[in-house]
Amino acid sequence: MADNALTGNGLQEQGAWARDAASVYTLPDETRNRAVFLNVQGTRQLDNGFALSANAYFRRIVTRTHNGDVNDAALTESIYQPDAAEQAALTSAGYTGFPSSGATAANTPFPQWRCIANALRNSAPNAQCDGLINRTETRQKNLGLAAQLEGDLVHAGLGHHLLGGLAFDANRVVFSQGTQFGTINPDRSLTPVAAFADGTQDSADAFDARVALTSHAHTTSVFGSDTIALNPHTHLTVAGRYNRNTVANVDQLTPGGGPGSLDGRYTFSHFNPALGLTFAPRGGLTLYAGANQGSRAPTAVELGCADPQSPCKLPNSFAGDPPLKQVVTTTVEAGARGLTGSGVSWNIGVFRSDNRNDLLFVADNASGYGYFKNFGRTRRQGVELGLSARPHAAWKLGANATWLDATYRSPETVGGSSNSSSDSAQAGFPGTEGRIQIRPGDRIPLLPRAVLKLFADWDIDARWSVGADALITGGANARGNENGQHQPDGLYYTGAGRSAGYAVVNLNADYRPTSRVKLFVTIDNLFNRRYASAAQLGVNGFDSSGAVRAQALPRNANGDHPVANGTFLAPGAPRTVTVGLRYSFD
């Protein structure tokens, strides 16, 4: 069982984070999870040398989120001075203290009156309220059954290790979302008003962010493998798995199918083969090579947002959808591993994985909106190295390194309004809606090129042990900078468009007063290093003083108000100390 509440999950704009590492972009920012998991498994040895094993599981997860966000649509509007009709609505409702004239960004850093007035009139809170309060609830139930038969036999003079089985997994997801308008306060919290993003406002820009979706999915699998001992040094493995996935979406708001409805039923099936060969010419050395294929059916989220005629806004909004194809991944790998007589173990491997019919969120003309589509291929290839040794019986040292080249292999157009290289910026209209072009060879964001892990463990005596490890990782492009061409100008675009590399050191110590009791302490991020684990480009709703910045930039030649954009970072965890006790009943 698990019950946890997470606060402060959101990203922070790079400049604000540099000024104050404890700052937040907007409040509230809460995610609460409750989970129950039950797993039962058993094995029975059969008389013919085979073993039959089975397991069953049940999982229930309830996730609720309560998040305040900046309403980007209001940042191009005049949100400060109520007009005559709005003043009349405020007076009629009993409000006082609102300005009759002269409210500007300079003297009203946190405007609220136009938002309140438009909520009273149910007119245009989507254009006059600078904040949104998003609430979601996701209820999931998962259950599964699996059984497999495994054993050895000799046929035609060759040894075979056989495995075969069946699996069935089912899940039900009930998702709901609602958005309420609000105003931003000086402490970055939001005060709600009595207006919701339900499409009822008498405004051309009114939008409906509600979602009420029920999804059922079932996966049936048949799998098997045969590892053949060709000789004492060489083993060939042949394997395969057949999956059949069914996903059914039921829209509680717009049932019955048709435009705007999430109703739909989808079936995907695929057979995934695998082939592997190992060769151990002498003790301590093993060479290997293999190829395999895997597949992933689109999720309910992706299936609910795949119609170019009904684009949606991520992460949680949906729209009606045509079918998507499942993603198929083909992987080839080869390498060697060994153990020397002095106790040094090592490994080296190369790999390449190609995704076909990969899924990408593609930009639409509407700001921030788009849809999922199968667009082509992506590739992840690289080299993995590992080394560990025991220079002394009490010491163990090691290192693991990965070099990763993760790239798009097909061209595509995606949303890039916060990217300085967008088509609108190149046309002379920076800070406005735009798109960017992905070219084959562009790096996939959020994936660093190089990662190095180091560790050292010291068994002081039979009771005490200490250890340390370090994670050193390179930088990566931000989401929104898929083409890698973003360049900040300090006005319309700020921030580097990527997260920097970092190094984090962790420490741990164990004490075992008895064979069953272990006391432990861990210190993560020992030196309290400030770092960011990811980055994303987005609209920045605040100026350097922390005030809301609507219409902060002059109109362009098209008569549009540009908005300021920044690089947002996902701050890494600060120094964390954990103390615990483990007791073994065995």
C-alpha positions in Angstrom: 0.0 0.0 0.0 1.1 3.6 -0.7 -0.3 7.0 0.2 1.7 10.0 -0.7 1.3 13.7 -1.5 3.7 15.5 -3.7 3.9 19.3 -3.6 5.9 21.5 -6.0 6.1 19.1 -9.0 6.1 21.8 -11.6 8.9 23.4 -13.6 10.3 26.8 -12.8 11.5 29.5 -15.2 15.3 29.5 -15.5 15.8 33.1 -14.4 13.5 32.9 -11.4 15.1 29.7 -10.3 18.6 31.3 -10.6 17.4 34.2 -8.4 15.7 31.9 -5.8 16.1 28.1 -5.9 13.2 27.7 -3.5 10.8 29.7 -5.7 7.8 28.2 -7.5 6.1 29.2 -10.7 2.5 29.0 -9.5 0.6 27.5 -6.6 -1.1 25.2 -5.8 0.9 22.4 -7.3 -0.2 19.2 -5.7 -0.4 15.5 -6.7 -1.8 12.9 -4.3 -1.5 9.1 -5.0 -3.1 6.2 -3.2 -2.2 2.7 -4.3 -2.9 -0.9 -3.3 -0.9 -3.7 -4.9 -1.4 -7.4 -4.3 0.7 -10.1 -6.0 0.5 -13.9 -5.5 2.8 -16.4 -7.1 3.6 -20.0 -6.9 5.7 -22.8 -8.5 5.2 -26.5 -8.8 7.9 -29.0 -9.8 6.6 -31.6 -12.2 7.8 -35.2 -12.5 9.2 -34.8 -16.0 11.7 -32.2 -14.8 9.6 -29.2 -15.9 8.3 -26.6 -13.5 4.9 -24.8 -13.7 4.8 -21.3 -12.3 1.9 -18.8 -12.1 1.3 -15.4 -10.7 -1.7 -13.1 -10.3 -1.8 -9.5 -9.4 -4.2 -6.7 -8.6 -3.4 -3.0 -8.5 -5.6 0.0 -7.7 -4.3 3.5 -8.0 -6.1 6.8 -7.4 -4.4 10.0 -8.5 -5.7 13.5 -7.8 -4.0 16.7 -9.0 -4.7 20.3 -8.0 -2.6 22.7 -10.0 -2.5 26.4 -10.6 -1.2 27.6 -13.9 -0.7 30.8 -15.8 -3.4 31.4 -18.5 -1.2 32.1 -21.5 -4.2 33.3 -23.5 -4.6 36.3 -21.2 -1.0 37.5 -21.6 -1.8 39.1 -25.0 -4.9 40.9 -23.6 -5.4 44.1 -21.6 -6.3 42.6 -18.2 -5.9 45.6 -16.0 -8.5 48.4 -16.3 -12.2 47.3 -16.2 -14.4 49.0 -18.8 -17.8 50.6 -18.2 -19.8 47.4 -18.5 -17.4 45.5 -16.3 -17.5 48.3 -13.7 -21.3 48.1 -13.8 -21.2 44.4 -13.2 -18.9 44.8 -10.2 -21.0 47.5 -8.7 -24.2 45.4 -9.1 -22.6 42.5 -7.3 -21.6 44.7 -4.4 -17.8 45.1 -5.1 -16.0 48.3 -4.2 -12.4 49.5 -4.5 -11.9 48.7 -8.2 -10.3 51.4 -10.3 -12.5 53.6 -12.4 -9.6 54.5 -14.7 -5.8 54.4 -15.1 -5.0 50.8 -14.1 -1.9 49.7 -16.0 0.8 47.0 -15.8 3.0 49.6 -14.0 0.6 50.2 -11.1 -1.3 46.9 -11.1 1.2 44.1 -11.0 -1.4 41.5 -10.0 -4.7 42.4 -11.8 -8.0 40.9 -10.7 -10.9 43.2 -11.4 -11.5 42.4 -15.1 -11.3 38.7 -14.3 -13.9 39.0 -11.5 -16.2 41.1 -13.7 -16.1 38.7 -16.7 -16.8 35.8 -14.4 -19.9 37.6 -13.1 -21.0 38.3 -16.7 -19.9 34.8 -17.9 -18.4 36.7 -20.8 -14.6 36.4 -21.4 -12.8 35.1 -18.3 -10.6 33.0 -20.6 -9.2 36.3 -22.0 -9.2 38.4 -18.8 -8.2 36.0 -16.0 -4.5 35.4 -15.8 -4.7 32.1 -13.9 -6.2 28.6 -14.4 -6.8 26.1 -11.7 -6.7 22.5 -13.1 -8.1 19.6 -11.2 -7.9 16.0 -12.3 -8.8 12.6 -10.9 -7.6 9.3 -12.4 -8.9 6.0 -11.0 -7.1 2.9 -12.3 -7.7 -0.8 -11.7 -5.3 -3.4 -13.1 -5.3 -7.1 -12.8 -3.4 -9.8 -14.5 -2.8 -13.6 -14.7 0.2 -15.4 -16.1 1.4 -19.0 -16.3 4.5 -20.6 -17.8 6.1 -24.0 -18.1 9.8 -24.2 -18.0 12.3 -27.1 -18.2 15.1 -28.9 -20.0 15.2 -31.7 -22.5 17.6 -33.3 -25.0 16.5 -33.7 -28.6 18.7 -34.9 -31.5 21.7 -34.7 -29.3 21.2 -31.1 -28.4 20.2 -29.6 -25.1 17.1 -27.4 -25.0 15.9 -25.1 -22.3 12.3 -24.5 -23.1 9.9 -21.9 -21.8 6.3 -21.2 -22.8 3.3 -19.5 -21.4 0.2 -17.3 -21.5 -0.6 -14.0 -19.9 -3.7 -11.8 -19.6 -3.8 -8.2 -18.4 -6.8 -5.9 -18.0 -7.1 -2.4 -16.8 -9.9 0.2 -16.4 -9.2 3.9 -16.2 -11.7 6.6 -15.3 -10.3 10.1 -15.9 -12.0 13.4 -15.2 -10.7 17.0 -15.6 -12.0 20.4 -14.9 -10.5 23.9 -15.2 -11.5 26.9 -13.2 -10.5 30.5 -13.9 -8.6 32.6 -11.3 -6.3 35.4 -10.5 -2.6 35.3 -9.6 -1.5 36.7 -6.2 1.9 38.2 -5.3 2.9 34.9 -3.6 2.2 33.1 -6.9 -0.9 31.4 -5.5 -4.2 31.5 -7.4 -7.6 32.8 -6.1 -10.5 31.1 -8.0 -13.4 33.0 -9.5 -16.9 31.6 -10.3 -16.2 30.7 -13.9 -15.1 27.4 -15.5 -13.6 26.4 -18.8 -16.7 24.7 -19.9 -17.4 26.4 -23.3 -20.4 28.4 -22.0 -18.8 31.9 -22.2 -20.2 34.3 -24.8 -16.8 34.7 -26.4 -15.4 33.6 -29.6 -12.4 32.3 -27.7 -14.3 30.3 -25.1 -13.0 26.8 -24.7 -14.1 23.6 -23.0 -11.4 21.9 -21.0 -13.6 19.3 -19.4 -12.9 15.6 -19.8 -14.9 12.6 -18.5 -13.5 9.5 -20.0 -13.7 5.8 -19.2 -11.2 3.4 -20.9 -11.0 -0.4 -20.8 -8.0 -2.2 -22.2 -7.1 -5.9 -22.4 -3.9 -7.5 -23.5 -3.6 -11.3 -24.3 -0.1 -12.7 -24.8 1.4 -16.0 -25.8 5.1 -16.4 -25.5 7.8 -19.0 -25.8 11.6 -19.4 -26.0 14.1 -22.2 -26.7 17.7 -21.9 -25.7 19.7 -24.5 -27.6 23.1 -25.7 -26.5 24.9 -26.1 -29.9 28.0 -27.1 -28.0 29.4 -26.5 -24.5 30.5 -23.0 -25.5 27.7 -21.8 -27.8 24.0 -21.2 -27.1 21.3 -20.0 -29.5 18.1 -18.6 -28.1 15.0 -18.3 -30.3 12.0 -16.6 -28.8 8.7 -14.9 -29.7 5.7 -13.2 -28.1 2.3 -12.5 -29.7 0.3 -9.6 -28.2 -3.3 -8.7 -28.9 -4.4 -5.4 -27.4 -7.9 -4.0 -27.3 -8.7 -0.4 -26.1 -12.2 0.9 -25.7 -12.9 4.5 -24.8 -16.3 5.8 -23.6 -16.9 9.5 -23.5 -19.2 10.5 -20.6 -19.6 14.0 -21.9 -20.2 13.4 -25.6 -21.2 9.8 -26.0 -22.1 8.1 -29.3 -19.2 8.9 -31.5 -19.0 11.7 -34.1 -17.1 15.0 -34.0 -15.7 15.8 -30.6 -16.5 12.4 -29.1 -13.9 10.3 -27.5 -15.9 7.1 -28.1 -13.9 4.4 -29.9 -12.8 0.8 -29.9 -9.4 -0.2 -31.2 -7.6 -3.5 -31.6 -3.8 -4.0 -32.2 -1.9 -7.2 -32.6 1.7 -8.0 -33.3 4.2 -10.9 -33.2 7.6 -9.9 -31.7 10.4 -12.3 -32.5 13.8 -12.4 -30.8 17.1 -14.2 -31.7 20.3 -14.3 -29.5 23.6 -16.0 -29.6 26.3 -16.4 -26.9 29.7 -17.8 -27.2 32.0 -18.5 -24.3 35.4 -19.6 -25.8 37.1 -19.8 -22.5 36.4 -19.3 -18.8 35.5 -15.7 -17.9 34.8 -14.5 -21.4 31.4 -14.3 -23.1 30.6 -12.8 -26.5 27.0 -12.1 -27.4 24.8 -10.8 -30.2 21.1 -10.5 -30.7 18.2 -9.0 -32.4 14.6 -8.5 -31.2 11.4 -6.7 -31.9 8.9 -5.1 -29.6 5.6 -3.3 -30.0 3.5 -0.8 -28.1 -0.1 -0.1 -28.6 -1.2 3.6 -28.4 -2.5 4.6 -25.0 -5.9 5.9 -24.2 -4.4 9.4 -24.0 -2.9 9.1 -27.5 -6.0 7.6 -29.0 -8.0 10.4 -27.5 -6.0 13.0 -29.2 -5.3 12.0 -32.8 -7.8 13.9 -34.9 -6.4 16.8 -36.9 -9.9 18.2 -37.1 -10.2 18.2 -33.3 -6.8 19.1 -31.9 -6.3 19.0 -28.1 -3.9 20.5 -25.6 -1.6 18.3 -23.5 -1.1 16.9 -21.0 -4.7 16.1 -20.1 -7.2 17.3 -22.7 -8.6 15.0 -25.3 -10.4 15.1 -28.6 -12.1 12.6 -31.0 -9.7 10.5 -33.0 -9.1 8.3 -36.0 -7.0 5.1 -35.5 -3.3 5.2 -34.8 -0.8 2.4 -35.6 1.2 0.8 -32.9 4.8 1.6 -32.4 7.2 -1.2 -33.5 10.8 -1.2 -32.2 13.6 -3.2 -33.7 16.8 -3.6 -31.7 20.1 -5.1 -32.5 23.0 -5.4 -30.0 26.4 -7.1 -29.6 29.1 -7.1 -27.0 31.4 -9.0 -24.6 31.7 -9.4 -20.9 34.4 -11.1 -18.8 35.9 -11.8 -15.5 39.6 -11.9 -14.9 41.5 -14.1 -12.5 42.1 -11.0 -10.3 38.4 -10.5 -9.8 38.0 -7.6 -12.3 34.7 -7.9 -14.2 34.0 -5.8 -17.3 31.5 -5.5 -20.1 31.2 -3.6 -23.4 28.2 -3.5 -25.7 26.8 -1.6 -28.7 23.1 -1.3 -29.5 20.7 0.3 -32.0 17.0 0.6 -31.6 14.7 1.9 -34.4 11.1 2.9 -33.7 8.8 2.6 -36.7 5.4 4.4 -36.7 6.6 6.4 -33.7 4.1 8.7 -32.0 4.7 12.5 -31.9 2.5 15.4 -30.7 2.2 17.5 -33.8 1.4 21.2 -33.8 -2.0 22.6 -35.0 -2.7 26.2 -35.9 -4.3 26.9 -32.5 -1.9 28.1 -29.8 -0.5 25.2 -27.8 -2.9 22.7 -29.5 -2.1 19.6 -31.6 -2.7 15.9 -32.0 -0.8 12.6 -32.0 0.2 11.0 -35.3 2.4 8.2 -36.5 5.1 10.2 -38.2 8.0 7.9 -39.0 11.1 6.7 -37.2 13.3 7.6 -34.3 16.6 5.9 -33.4 18.5 5.3 -30.2 22.0 3.9 -30.5 25.1 3.9 -28.4 27.8 2.2 -26.4 27.7 0.8 -22.9 30.8 0.2 -20.8 31.2 -1.3 -17.3 34.1 -2.1 -15.0 34.2 -3.3 -11.4 37.0 -4.7 -9.2 37.8 -5.8 -5.7 41.3 -4.4 -4.9 40.8 -5.7 -1.4 38.4 -8.2 0.2 36.6 -5.3 1.9 36.5 -3.0 -1.1 34.5 -2.9 -4.3 34.9 -0.2 -6.9 33.1 0.2 -10.2 32.1 2.4 -13.1 29.4 2.3 -15.8 29.3 4.6 -18.8 26.7 5.1 -21.5 27.1 7.1 -24.7 23.7 7.6 -26.4 22.8 9.0 -29.8 19.1 9.6 -29.8 17.7 11.2 -33.0 14.7 11.7 -35.1 15.0 9.9 -38.5 12.0 11.4 -40.2 11.0 15.1 -40.9 8.0 16.6 -39.1 6.4 19.9 -38.1 5.7 20.4 -34.4 4.7 23.3 -32.1 7.5 25.8 -31.5 5.9 29.0 -30.4 8.5 29.4 -27.6 11.4 28.5 -29.9 13.4 31.4 -31.4 13.7 29.5 -34.7 10.0 29.1 -35.2 8.5 30.0 -38.6 6.8 33.1 -37.1 10.1 34.3 -35.5 11.9 33.8 -38.8 9.2 35.8 -40.6 9.9 38.8 -38.3 7.2 38.1 -35.7 9.0 36.7 -32.6 7.0 35.9 -29.5 3.9 34.8 -31.5 2.4 31.4 -32.4 4.7 29.4 -34.6 6.0 26.0 -35.5 9.4 24.4 -36.1 10.7 21.8 -38.5 12.3 18.5 -37.2 14.9 17.3 -39.6 16.4 13.7 -39.7 19.3 13.7 -37.4 17.9 16.2 -34.9 18.4 15.0 -31.3 15.5 13.9 -29.2 15.1 16.2 -26.3 15.5 15.3 -22.6 18.0 12.5 -23.4 21.7 13.4 -22.5 24.4 12.2 -24.8 26.7 10.8 -22.0 26.1 9.3 -18.5 28.7 8.1 -16.1 28.0 6.2 -12.8 30.7 5.6 -10.2 30.5 3.6 -7.0 32.6 2.4 -4.1 31.6 0.1 -1.2 33.6 -0.6 1.9 32.8 -3.5 4.3 34.5 -2.2 7.5 33.7 -5.3 9.4 30.9 -7.9 9.8 28.5 -5.2 11.1 29.5 -1.9 9.5 29.6 -1.0 5.8 29.6 2.3 3.9 29.3 3.2 0.3 29.3 6.2 -2.1 28.1 6.6 -5.6 28.2 9.5 -8.1 26.0 10.2 -11.2 27.5 12.4 -13.8 25.3 13.3 -16.8 25.6 15.6 -19.8 23.1 18.3 -20.8 20.1 17.8 -23.1 17.9 19.9 -25.3 14.6 21.1 -23.8 11.3 19.9 -24.9 10.2 22.5 -27.5 13.7 22.6 -28.9 13.4 19.4 -30.9 15.3 21.1 -33.8 18.2 22.2 -31.5 18.2 25.7 -33.0 16.8 27.8 -30.2 18.9 30.9 -29.4 17.8 33.3 -26.6 17.7 37.0 -27.4 17.0 38.2 -23.9 13.7 39.8 -24.8 11.3 37.5 -26.6 13.2 34.4 -25.7 15.3 33.8 -22.6 17.2 30.7 -21.3 19.5 28.4 -23.2 16.8 25.9 -24.4 18.5 23.0 -22.7 19.4 21.7 -19.3 23.1 21.7 -18.2 25.1 18.7 -17.2 25.5 17.9 -13.6 27.2 15.6 -11.0 25.5 14.3 -7.8 27.2 12.3 -5.1 25.2 10.0 -2.7 26.4 8.4 0.5 25.1 5.4 2.5 25.9 3.5 5.6 24.6 0.2 7.2 24.9 -1.3 10.6 23.8 -4.9 11.4 23.6 -5.5 15.1 22.1 -9.0 14.4 21.7 -11.1 11.4 18.0 -10.1 11.0 18.2 -6.4 11.9 19.8 -3.7 9.7 19.9 0.0 10.5 20.7 2.3 7.5 21.2 5.9 6.6 21.4 7.4 3.1 22.3 10.9 2.1 21.3 11.8 -1.4 22.9 14.8 -3.1 25.5 14.9 -0.4 26.9 18.3 -1.4 23.4 19.8 -2.0 24.2 20.5 -5.6 21.7 22.7 -7.5 20.9 21.0 -10.8 18.0 20.5 -13.2 17.0 17.0 -14.5 15.0 18.3 -17.5 14.0 21.4 -19.4 11.1 22.7 -21.4 10.4 25.9 -23.5 7.2 27.8 -22.6 5.5 31.2 -22.2 6.8 33.1 -19.2 4.0 35.0 -17.5 6.1 37.0 -15.1 8.7 39.8 -15.3 12.0 39.8 -13.4 10.3 41.5 -10.4 7.8 38.7 -10.2 4.8 40.7 -11.5 2.3 39.4 -14.1 3.4 40.6 -17.6 0.5 40.9 -20.0 1.0 42.9 -23.2 4.6 43.5 -22.0 5.9 43.7 -25.5 4.8 46.2 -28.2 2.5 45.2 -31.0 4.1 43.9 -34.1 3.3 44.7 -37.7 0.4 42.2 -37.7 -1.2 44.0 -34.8 -0.5 41.1 -32.4 1.0 41.4 -28.9 4.0 39.1 -28.6 4.6 37.2 -25.4 7.9 36.5 -23.6 9.1 33.0 -23.6 11.6 31.2 -21.3 13.4 28.0 -20.6 11.7 26.1 -17.7 13.7 23.7 -15.6 12.8 20.7 -13.5 14.9 21.2 -10.3 16.6 18.2 -8.9 16.1 17.1 -5.3 18.2 18.9 -2.7 20.2 17.1 0.0 17.9 14.4 1.5 18.7 12.3 4.5 16.8 9.0 5.1 17.1 6.9 8.2 15.5 3.5 8.5 15.4 0.0 9.9 14.9 -3.4 8.2 13.9 -6.6 9.9 14.1 -10.0 8.1 11.8 -12.8 9.3 13.7 -15.4 7.3 
